[in-house]
Amino acid sequence: MRIAVTGSIATDHLMSFSGKFADQFVADKLENVSLSFLVEDLEIRRGGVAANISFALGRMGLTPILVGAVGHDFDDYRSWLERHGVDTKSVHVSADKHTARFMCTTDETQNQLASFYAGAMSEAREIEIQTVADRVGELDLVVIAPNDPEAMLRHTEECRQRGIPFAADISQQLAIMPGEDVKKLVDGAAYLFTNEYESSLLLKHTGWSADEVLDRVGTWVSTHGGEGVRIEGRGHDTISLPAIPDVEPVEPTGVGDAFRSGFLWGISRKMTMERAAQAGCALASIVLETVGPQEYPLDRADFSDRVARAYGNDAAAEIESKLRV
């Protein structure tokens, strides 16, 4: 299964705050916020949604095609991804901009405040999906992950015109994109990925009801943190899964990307959506226990044990039999 993953490629600057953000806000002064948090540490890690998803797919035995835009400072990052099974030949290199930067502070309750510098990412709109397909052969799925908004719209429309199945993962861009653009990104998606908060934003910005969303997509996959995952679609029964138990949270950045990777890996291995989601939850739990979205260990026995604890031995045996790490 050839999966192209479009979206952000960035360096993550991750910081930890030992208090609670909520304690620093004054209810009647929110229109004049000026806050500074003394952080405990700084971790500089490779990141970006498309790169995170591609990295995980490569770790699990696939050869994903990464599609995005970077600066000339990408050489070491490119080598890292290629060593872990990612095809980076469709990554555009900007002549004058730096690779994007994600700066995020996490408090003791796992709430986050973040800023994102787009940099070279704005040039992703210049990439054509057909050029990627011509190089690698027919594409089975294109993931439209958070990216330059114009690039997201262009890639989605190109997939529609060329009949290429696509997965809509708007994520952080839901906060800034107008409703009409969000509708264009969602309509016709084979898969729609959201978390609980993004689901609410999606309905608010589009004006659609949940039923109207389901009329426009193949499958809606919604993650709910520690409460698990819900998968809905007109063509199949609703699936609800609990999250992996007994996880010790360390850093939430990249957890949603990990879930998407595990789910897409399972779909590519022709598993049921329930099994695919179980694989996604297991990978997400591993990333949650690690600082950095690409720094986690991936061990067959540990992966299988996590699945068995949450979903039973049959699920663990089926998933482990197809896992290549």
DRENZATOR-44227 format. One record per residue (C-alpha): chain; z negated, x negated, y negated. Coordinates in steps of 0.25 Angstrom, whole numbers, plus 5000, padded with zeros to 4 digits. Each point is the difference from the previous one (the first is absolute). Layout:
<recs>
> unit | Z | X | Y
> A | Z | X | Y .
...
</recs>
This chain:
<recs>
> unit | Z | X | Y
> A | 5000 | 5000 | 5000 .
> A | 5004 | 4994 | 4987 .
> A | 4990 | 5003 | 4989 .
> A | 5003 | 4996 | 4985 .
> A | 4987 | 5000 | 4992 .
> A | 5003 | 5001 | 4985 .
> A | 4989 | 4998 | 4989 .
> A | 4991 | 4991 | 4993 .
> A | 4998 | 4985 | 5004 .
> A | 4988 | 4994 | 4993 .
> A | 4988 | 4991 | 4999 .
> A | 4987 | 5007 | 5001 .
> A | 4988 | 4995 | 4991 .
> A | 4988 | 5007 | 5007 .
> A | 4986 | 5000 | 4993 .
> A | 4987 | 5006 | 5004 .
> A | 4990 | 5007 | 4991 .
> A | 4986 | 5001 | 5006 .
> A | 4996 | 5013 | 4992 .
> A | 5007 | 5014 | 4999 .
> A | 5011 | 5003 | 4990 .
> A | 4995 | 5014 | 4998 .
> A | 4987 | 4995 | 4995 .
> A | 5007 | 4993 | 4988 .
> A | 5007 | 5012 | 4995 .
> A | 4994 | 5009 | 4989 .
> A | 5004 | 5014 | 5002 .
> A | 5003 | 5004 | 4985 .
> A | 5006 | 4986 | 4996 .
> A | 5012 | 5000 | 5010 .
> A | 5010 | 5000 | 4989 .
> A | 4995 | 4986 | 4995 .
> A | 4998 | 4992 | 5013 .
> A | 4998 | 4985 | 4999 .
> A | 4994 | 4994 | 5012 .
> A | 4998 | 4987 | 5006 .
> A | 4995 | 4997 | 5014 .
> A | 4994 | 4987 | 5004 .
> A | 5006 | 4998 | 5014 .
> A | 4994 | 4992 | 5012 .
> A | 5013 | 4993 | 5005 .
> A | 5015 | 4999 | 4999 .
> A | 5010 | 5000 | 5012 .
> A | 5014 | 4997 | 4998 .
> A | 5009 | 5006 | 5011 .
> A | 5014 | 5004 | 5003 .
> A | 5003 | 5014 | 4999 .
> A | 5009 | 5011 | 4995 .
> A | 5002 | 5013 | 5007 .
> A | 5013 | 4997 | 5006 .
> A | 4996 | 4986 | 5004 .
> A | 4987 | 5005 | 5006 .
> A | 5007 | 5010 | 5009 .
> A | 5011 | 4990 | 5004 .
> A | 4990 | 4990 | 5003 .
> A | 4992 | 5009 | 5010 .
> A | 5013 | 5005 | 5006 .
> A | 5004 | 4986 | 5003 .
> A | 4986 | 4996 | 5005 .
> A | 5001 | 5012 | 5010 .
> A | 5014 | 4995 | 5006 .
> A | 5011 | 5007 | 4991 .
> A | 5009 | 4993 | 4990 .
> A | 4999 | 5008 | 4988 .
> A | 5010 | 4998 | 4988 .
> A | 4992 | 4998 | 4987 .
> A | 5008 | 5005 | 4988 .
> A | 4994 | 4997 | 4986 .
> A | 5001 | 4991 | 4988 .
> A | 4992 | 4987 | 4998 .
> A | 5000 | 4988 | 4991 .
> A | 5003 | 4985 | 5003 .
> A | 4985 | 4998 | 5003 .
> A | 5003 | 5008 | 5013 .
> A | 5003 | 4988 | 5009 .
> A | 4987 | 4998 | 5007 .
> A | 4998 | 5015 | 5002 .
> A | 5014 | 5001 | 5006 .
> A | 4997 | 4989 | 5010 .
> A | 4987 | 5007 | 5004 .
> A | 5007 | 5014 | 5002 .
> A | 5011 | 4993 | 5008 .
> A | 4990 | 4993 | 5009 .
> A | 4994 | 5014 | 5003 .
> A | 5013 | 5007 | 5004 .
> A | 5005 | 5006 | 4987 .
> A | 5015 | 4999 | 4996 .
> A | 5000 | 4996 | 4985 .
> A | 5015 | 4998 | 4998 .
> A | 5001 | 5013 | 4992 .
> A | 4989 | 4996 | 4989 .
> A | 5006 | 4998 | 4986 .
> A | 4996 | 4988 | 4992 .
> A | 4998 | 5002 | 4985 .
> A | 5006 | 4989 | 4991 .
> A | 4989 | 5001 | 4990 .
> A | 4988 | 5009 | 5005 .
> A | 4988 | 4997 | 5008 .
> A | 4996 | 5007 | 5013 .
> A | 4992 | 5012 | 4997 .
> A | 4984 | 4999 | 4999 .
> A | 4990 | 5010 | 5005 .
> A | 4986 | 4998 | 4994 .
> A | 4989 | 5009 | 5006 .
> A | 4985 | 5001 | 4999 .
> A | 4992 | 5007 | 5011 .
> A | 4986 | 5005 | 4998 .
> A | 4989 | 5001 | 5010 .
> A | 5004 | 5015 | 5004 .
> A | 5015 | 4995 | 5002 .
> A | 5005 | 5006 | 4988 .
> A | 5011 | 4992 | 4993 .
> A | 5005 | 4997 | 4986 .
> A | 5014 | 4993 | 5000 .
> A | 5011 | 4996 | 4991 .
> A | 5014 | 4996 | 5005 .
> A | 5010 | 4991 | 4993 .
> A | 5014 | 5004 | 5004 .
> A | 5007 | 4987 | 4997 .
> A | 5013 | 4998 | 5008 .
> A | 4997 | 5013 | 5007 .
> A | 5008 | 5007 | 4989 .
> A | 5013 | 4994 | 5005 .
> A | 4998 | 5007 | 5014 .
> A | 5009 | 5011 | 4994 .
> A | 5012 | 4990 | 5001 .
> A | 4999 | 5000 | 5016 .
> A | 5009 | 5009 | 5008 .
> A | 4996 | 5005 | 5013 .
> A | 5014 | 5000 | 5005 .
> A | 5001 | 4985 | 4998 .
> A | 4987 | 4998 | 5009 .
> A | 5006 | 5009 | 5011 .
> A | 5013 | 4993 | 4999 .
> A | 4993 | 4987 | 5003 .
> A | 4991 | 5004 | 5011 .
> A | 5007 | 5012 | 5006 .
> A | 4997 | 5015 | 5000 .
> A | 4986 | 5003 | 4994 .
> A | 4991 | 5010 | 5008 .
> A | 4990 | 5002 | 4989 .
> A | 4998 | 4995 | 4986 .
> A | 4985 | 5000 | 4994 .
> A | 5000 | 5004 | 4985 .
> A | 4987 | 4993 | 4996 .
> A | 4994 | 4999 | 4986 .
> A | 5010 | 4992 | 4992 .
> A | 5007 | 5000 | 4987 .
> A | 5001 | 5015 | 4998 .
> A | 5015 | 4999 | 4997 .
> A | 5002 | 4992 | 5013 .
> A | 4992 | 5011 | 5008 .
> A | 5009 | 5011 | 4995 .
> A | 5013 | 4992 | 5002 .
> A | 4996 | 4996 | 5014 .
> A | 4996 | 5014 | 5004 .
> A | 5013 | 5006 | 4994 .
> A | 5008 | 4989 | 5007 .
> A | 4993 | 5004 | 5014 .
> A | 5003 | 5014 | 4998 .
> A | 5015 | 4998 | 4996 .
> A | 5002 | 4991 | 5012 .
> A | 4992 | 5008 | 5010 .
> A | 4990 | 4989 | 5003 .
> A | 4986 | 5006 | 5003 .
> A | 4989 | 4996 | 4990 .
> A | 4985 | 5000 | 4999 .
> A | 4994 | 5003 | 4987 .
> A | 4987 | 4992 | 4996 .
> A | 4999 | 5002 | 4985 .
> A | 4985 | 4996 | 5000 .
> A | 4996 | 4994 | 4987 .
> A | 5012 | 5004 | 4993 .
> A | 4996 | 5015 | 5001 .
> A | 4991 | 4997 | 4988 .
> A | 5011 | 4997 | 4990 .
> A | 5013 | 5007 | 5005 .
> A | 5004 | 5013 | 4995 .
> A | 5000 | 5012 | 5009 .
> A | 5015 | 5001 | 5001 .
> A | 5001 | 4986 | 5004 .
> A | 4990 | 5002 | 5011 .
> A | 5007 | 5012 | 5005 .
> A | 5013 | 4991 | 5002 .
> A | 4992 | 4990 | 5007 .
> A | 4994 | 5010 | 5010 .
> A | 5011 | 5009 | 5003 .
> A | 5007 | 4998 | 5013 .
> A | 4990 | 4989 | 5005 .
> A | 4999 | 4998 | 5015 .
> A | 4985 | 4996 | 4997 .
> A | 4991 | 5002 | 4988 .
> A | 4988 | 4991 | 4999 .
> A | 4988 | 5003 | 4991 .
> A | 4985 | 4998 | 5000 .
> A | 4991 | 5012 | 4996 .
> A | 5000 | 4997 | 4985 .
> A | 5015 | 4998 | 5000 .
> A | 5002 | 5013 | 5007 .
> A | 4993 | 5007 | 4988 .
> A | 5008 | 4992 | 4990 .
> A | 5013 | 5004 | 5007 .
> A | 4998 | 5015 | 5000 .
> A | 4995 | 4999 | 4985 .
> A | 5012 | 4992 | 4995 .
> A | 5011 | 5008 | 5008 .
> A | 4994 | 5014 | 4999 .
> A | 5003 | 5002 | 5014 .
> A | 4990 | 5006 | 5010 .
> A | 4997 | 4992 | 5013 .
> A | 5009 | 5010 | 5008 .
> A | 5011 | 4997 | 4990 .
> A | 4999 | 4985 | 5003 .
> A | 5000 | 5002 | 5015 .
> A | 5013 | 5008 | 4998 .
> A | 5006 | 4987 | 4993 .
> A | 4996 | 4989 | 5010 .
> A | 5000 | 4997 | 5015 .
> A | 4986 | 4996 | 5001 .
> A | 4988 | 4999 | 4990 .
> A | 4990 | 4989 | 5004 .
> A | 4988 | 5001 | 4992 .
> A | 4988 | 4990 | 5001 .
> A | 4986 | 5004 | 4997 .
> A | 4992 | 4986 | 5000 .
> A | 4988 | 5001 | 5010 .
> A | 5004 | 5015 | 5003 .
> A | 5013 | 4995 | 5007 .
> A | 5014 | 5005 | 5000 .
> A | 5008 | 5013 | 4999 .
> A | 5014 | 5002 | 5004 .
> A | 5008 | 5012 | 4997 .
> A | 5014 | 5005 | 5002 .
> A | 5009 | 5012 | 5002 .
> A | 5005 | 4994 | 5013 .
> A | 4987 | 4997 | 5007 .
> A | 4986 | 5004 | 5001 .
> A | 4990 | 4995 | 4990 .
> A | 4992 | 4987 | 5005 .
> A | 4987 | 4996 | 4995 .
> A | 4993 | 4987 | 5004 .
> A | 4987 | 4994 | 4997 .
> A | 4999 | 4986 | 4994 .
> A | 4996 | 4988 | 5008 .
> A | 4984 | 5000 | 5001 .
> A | 4990 | 4989 | 4997 .
> A | 5009 | 4993 | 4990 .
> A | 4993 | 4990 | 4990 .
> A | 5008 | 5001 | 4987 .
> A | 5003 | 4987 | 4993 .
> A | 5012 | 5003 | 4991 .
> A | 5008 | 5012 | 4999 .
> A | 5013 | 4994 | 4994 .
> A | 5012 | 5002 | 5009 .
> A | 4993 | 5009 | 5010 .
> A | 5010 | 5012 | 4997 .
> A | 5011 | 4990 | 5002 .
> A | 4995 | 4996 | 5013 .
> A | 4999 | 5014 | 5005 .
> A | 5014 | 5002 | 4996 .
> A | 5004 | 4988 | 5008 .
> A | 4993 | 5004 | 5012 .
> A | 5006 | 5014 | 5000 .
> A | 5014 | 4995 | 4998 .
> A | 4998 | 4990 | 5011 .
> A | 4996 | 5011 | 5009 .
> A | 5012 | 5008 | 4996 .
> A | 5010 | 4989 | 5002 .
> A | 4994 | 4998 | 5014 .
> A | 5003 | 5015 | 5003 .
> A | 4986 | 5004 | 5001 .
> A | 4995 | 5014 | 4996 .
> A | 4995 | 5002 | 4986 .
> A | 4986 | 5001 | 5005 .
> A | 5001 | 4986 | 5007 .
> A | 5007 | 4994 | 4988 .
> A | 4989 | 5005 | 4991 .
> A | 4989 | 4994 | 5009 .
> A | 5007 | 4987 | 4999 .
> A | 5000 | 5001 | 4985 .
> A | 4985 | 5004 | 4999 .
> A | 4997 | 4988 | 5009 .
> A | 5008 | 4990 | 4991 .
> A | 4994 | 5006 | 4988 .
> A | 4986 | 4998 | 5005 .
> A | 5003 | 4985 | 5002 .
> A | 5005 | 4998 | 4986 .
> A | 4988 | 5008 | 4994 .
> A | 4991 | 4989 | 5006 .
> A | 5008 | 4989 | 4994 .
> A | 5001 | 4994 | 4986 .
> A | 5015 | 5000 | 4997 .
> A | 5011 | 5010 | 5005 .
> A | 5007 | 4989 | 5008 .
> A | 4988 | 4991 | 5005 .
> A | 4995 | 5008 | 5011 .
> A | 4999 | 4995 | 5015 .
> A | 5009 | 5008 | 5010 .
> A | 4995 | 4999 | 5014 .
> A | 5006 | 5009 | 5012 .
> A | 4986 | 5002 | 5006 .
> A | 4993 | 5003 | 4987 .
> A | 5011 | 5010 | 4996 .
> A | 4999 | 5007 | 5014 .
> A | 4985 | 5001 | 4999 .
> A | 5001 | 5007 | 4987 .
> A | 5010 | 5010 | 5005 .
> A | 4992 | 5002 | 5012 .
> A | 4987 | 5003 | 4993 .
> A | 5006 | 5010 | 4991 .
> A | 5011 | 5007 | 5008 .
> A | 4997 | 4996 | 5015 .
> A | 5005 | 4991 | 5010 .
> A | 5014 | 5007 | 5003 .
> A | 5003 | 4998 | 4985 .
> A | 4996 | 4985 | 5000 .
> A | 5008 | 4997 | 5013 .
> A | 5013 | 5006 | 4994 .
> A | 4999 | 4993 | 4987 .
> A | 4996 | 4987 | 5006 .
> A | 5012 | 5000 | 5009 .
> A | 5009 | 5000 | 4989 .
> A | 4993 | 4991 | 4990 .
> A | 5006 | 4986 | 4998 .
> A | 4991 | 4992 | 4991 .
</recs>
